[in-house]
Amino acid sequence: MIMEKRSIPTCIILVIITCGFYMWYWDYKNWDALYRANGQPSRAGTDLLLSLVTCGIYYIYMHYKMGKMEGEAFARYGLGQKDDSVLYLILTIFGLGIVSVAILQSNINHPLADAVNGYHYNAHNHNQQQGPF
């Protein structure tokens, strides 16, 4: 499985240019990536649909859930303990969902994507080495 890295500034610009529609795609891709990183079948399409049908209520829950799933993925790949679920929840409740998605993308870009894609991340000296753990 290859976890795709995305440019956060580019994604934010696309969200602005598309009046928020790109945000749904960005969320979908991040949710799908986290499901796959945790070895689970992706429910990202269902989650997106439920977010739209419930007028955003399920969307708030999904940001909390993604914080939990991010922590599970970090633990699964030996990257330590991480739980940003409450932060994502609070940001989303206060209308700053784009900030929570940007933070999630930052964590996916580095170090999670590196670990999933087969690079070892050394947190002490920030070196990346190709190969198994």
Secondary structure, DSSP 8 states (H G I E B T S, - for coil): -------HHHHHHHHHHTTTHHHHHHHHHHHHHHHHHTT----HHHHHHHHHHTTTHHHHHHHHHHHHHHHHHHHHTT------HHHHHHHHHTT-HHHHHHHHHHHIIIIIHHHHTTEEEETTTTEEEES--
